[in-house]
Amino acid sequence: MEILRHVVVLIHLVGFATLFGAWVVEAVARRIRVTRVMDYGLLIAGVAGLILAAPWGLDHELNYVKIAIKLVILLVIGALLGIGSARQRRTGSLPPILFWLVGILTLTNAALAVLW
């Protein structure tokens, strides 16, 4: 059971890596936009995170404060991606603050996953 949990942790980190990687590609190319790959990365990280938050019959207590903080950050990232995507379709551009917040919050959430 512990191996399965580690696989889900890996999938969770791959989701954040996908989201952050897609963001870095756009940032390096100096294109301020939201892509579908970012949405897919968010979905992978979110689903894997919810699976990790379920009790797995572990011998230790889950850190509910960490889970709540990561979930709130994930929801904010999702909101920013949704707002940015809608704005991008409507006007053809994205406010730079939305774009940069997605990157900063994604890195923060991945750092919380690894360091806390």
PAPA-298398 format. One record per residue (C-alpha): x, y, z; residue number from 1. Coordinates in nm, 3 decimals, always signed. Layout:
+---------+---------+---------+-------+
:      c1 :      c2 :      c3 : bakol :
+---------+---------+---------+-------+
:       X :       Y :       Z :   NUM :
...
+---------+---------+---------+-------+
% end
This chain:
+---------+---------+---------+-------+
:      c1 :      c2 :      c3 : bakol :
+---------+---------+---------+-------+
:  +0.000 :  +0.000 :  +0.000 :     1 :
:  +0.289 :  +0.234 :  +0.073 :     2 :
:  +0.430 :  +0.180 :  -0.279 :     3 :
:  +0.094 :  +0.279 :  -0.429 :     4 :
:  +0.095 :  +0.595 :  -0.217 :     5 :
:  +0.445 :  +0.681 :  -0.342 :     6 :
:  +0.328 :  +0.633 :  -0.701 :     7 :
:  +0.041 :  +0.876 :  -0.639 :     8 :
:  +0.287 :  +1.126 :  -0.485 :     9 :
:  +0.498 :  +1.094 :  -0.801 :    10 :
:  +0.192 :  +1.156 :  -1.021 :    11 :
:  +0.106 :  +1.458 :  -0.803 :    12 :
:  +0.452 :  +1.604 :  -0.857 :    13 :
:  +0.441 :  +1.526 :  -1.229 :    14 :
:  +0.117 :  +1.725 :  -1.249 :    15 :
:  +0.284 :  +2.025 :  -1.091 :    16 :
:  +0.589 :  +1.976 :  -1.313 :    17 :
:  +0.363 :  +1.975 :  -1.619 :    18 :
:  +0.185 :  +2.292 :  -1.508 :    19 :
:  +0.506 :  +2.469 :  -1.414 :    20 :
:  +0.693 :  +2.345 :  -1.722 :    21 :
:  +0.423 :  +2.475 :  -1.954 :    22 :
:  +0.432 :  +2.806 :  -1.769 :    23 :
:  +0.813 :  +2.827 :  -1.799 :    24 :
:  +0.797 :  +2.755 :  -2.173 :    25 :
:  +0.559 :  +3.046 :  -2.221 :    26 :
:  +0.763 :  +3.274 :  -1.991 :    27 :
:  +1.092 :  +3.200 :  -2.169 :    28 :
:  +0.927 :  +3.258 :  -2.508 :    29 :
:  +0.790 :  +3.585 :  -2.368 :    30 :
:  +0.436 :  +3.484 :  -2.453 :    31 :
:  +0.198 :  +3.590 :  -2.179 :    32 :
:  -0.074 :  +3.329 :  -2.228 :    33 :
:  -0.248 :  +3.032 :  -2.072 :    34 :
:  -0.229 :  +2.696 :  -2.250 :    35 :
:  -0.423 :  +2.370 :  -2.237 :    36 :
:  -0.114 :  +2.193 :  -2.103 :    37 :
:  -0.134 :  +2.413 :  -1.793 :    38 :
:  -0.496 :  +2.305 :  -1.746 :    39 :
:  -0.400 :  +1.938 :  -1.781 :    40 :
:  -0.117 :  +1.976 :  -1.531 :    41 :
:  -0.353 :  +2.138 :  -1.283 :    42 :
:  -0.605 :  +1.857 :  -1.330 :    43 :
:  -0.342 :  +1.586 :  -1.276 :    44 :
:  -0.203 :  +1.756 :  -0.965 :    45 :
:  -0.550 :  +1.820 :  -0.825 :    46 :
:  -0.684 :  +1.467 :  -0.870 :    47 :
:  -0.365 :  +1.311 :  -0.735 :    48 :
:  -0.371 :  +1.553 :  -0.441 :    49 :
:  -0.727 :  +1.458 :  -0.354 :    50 :
:  -0.633 :  +1.090 :  -0.368 :    51 :
:  -0.340 :  +1.161 :  -0.135 :    52 :
:  -0.568 :  +1.342 :  +0.109 :    53 :
:  -0.777 :  +1.027 :  +0.155 :    54 :
:  -0.688 :  +0.811 :  +0.455 :    55 :
:  -0.474 :  +0.522 :  +0.335 :    56 :
:  -0.464 :  +0.327 :  +0.659 :    57 :
:  -0.141 :  +0.502 :  +0.749 :    58 :
:  +0.017 :  +0.465 :  +1.087 :    59 :
:  +0.053 :  +0.842 :  +1.124 :    60 :
:  -0.191 :  +1.133 :  +1.121 :    61 :
:  -0.244 :  +1.334 :  +0.802 :    62 :
:  -0.135 :  +1.699 :  +0.807 :    63 :
:  -0.473 :  +1.862 :  +0.748 :    64 :
:  -0.333 :  +2.216 :  +0.764 :    65 :
:  -0.095 :  +2.138 :  +0.477 :    66 :
:  -0.373 :  +1.972 :  +0.279 :    67 :
:  -0.602 :  +2.273 :  +0.327 :    68 :
:  -0.336 :  +2.528 :  +0.231 :    69 :
:  -0.238 :  +2.332 :  -0.080 :    70 :
:  -0.604 :  +2.293 :  -0.180 :    71 :
:  -0.671 :  +2.665 :  -0.144 :    72 :
:  -0.363 :  +2.747 :  -0.354 :    73 :
:  -0.470 :  +2.491 :  -0.614 :    74 :
:  -0.817 :  +2.646 :  -0.633 :    75 :
:  -0.667 :  +2.993 :  -0.674 :    76 :
:  -0.443 :  +2.865 :  -0.955 :    77 :
:  -0.748 :  +2.709 :  -1.119 :    78 :
:  -0.940 :  +3.035 :  -1.088 :    79 :
:  -0.651 :  +3.229 :  -1.238 :    80 :
:  -0.623 :  +2.984 :  -1.527 :    81 :
:  -0.998 :  +3.002 :  -1.587 :    82 :
:  -1.011 :  +3.381 :  -1.571 :    83 :
:  -0.700 :  +3.408 :  -1.786 :    84 :
:  -0.831 :  +3.164 :  -2.044 :    85 :
:  -1.165 :  +3.344 :  -2.072 :    86 :
:  -0.996 :  +3.683 :  -2.097 :    87 :
:  -0.753 :  +3.549 :  -2.353 :    88 :
:  -1.040 :  +3.421 :  -2.571 :    89 :
:  -1.235 :  +3.746 :  -2.536 :    90 :
:  -0.961 :  +4.004 :  -2.584 :    91 :
:  -0.673 :  +3.803 :  -2.728 :    92 :
:  -0.440 :  +3.898 :  -2.444 :    93 :
:  -0.381 :  +3.816 :  -2.080 :    94 :
:  -0.293 :  +4.058 :  -1.798 :    95 :
:  +0.070 :  +3.986 :  -1.703 :    96 :
:  -0.013 :  +3.975 :  -1.331 :    97 :
:  -0.241 :  +3.673 :  -1.385 :    98 :
:  +0.031 :  +3.495 :  -1.579 :    99 :
:  +0.301 :  +3.561 :  -1.321 :   100 :
:  +0.075 :  +3.467 :  -1.030 :   101 :
:  +0.011 :  +3.126 :  -1.189 :   102 :
:  +0.387 :  +3.057 :  -1.197 :   103 :
:  +0.455 :  +3.185 :  -0.847 :   104 :
:  +0.164 :  +2.995 :  -0.690 :   105 :
:  +0.250 :  +2.675 :  -0.878 :   106 :
:  +0.607 :  +2.687 :  -0.754 :   107 :
:  +0.483 :  +2.764 :  -0.402 :   108 :
:  +0.244 :  +2.469 :  -0.406 :   109 :
:  +0.511 :  +2.229 :  -0.532 :   110 :
:  +0.753 :  +2.357 :  -0.269 :   111 :
:  +0.494 :  +2.295 :  +0.001 :   112 :
:  +0.448 :  +1.941 :  -0.130 :   113 :
:  +0.818 :  +1.864 :  -0.113 :   114 :
:  +0.946 :  +2.069 :  +0.181 :   115 :
:  +0.663 :  +2.050 :  +0.435 :   116 :
+---------+---------+---------+-------+
% end
